[in-house]
């Protein structure tokens, strides 16, 4: 077999394809009908059964996954 027909080595399951130390990627904010907001994330932990799923922060916490840095929603004003 020549070198050109060899396949690439498999990526180890524990590798996080997002390249970060979190287990998810922030996607954006969703406003609720009552005016609240919650963040959405995609699970990027390659060895996790829910890899690729879109979830909320609460779901990440229940799954014991690391939550990435999450920016504040656009127009958010922090009350002191």
Secondary structure, 3 states (H helix, E strand, C coil): CCHHHCCCCCCCCCCECCCCCCCEEEEEEEECCCCCEEEEEEECECCCCCCCCEEEHHHHHHCCCCCCCCCCCCCCCCCC
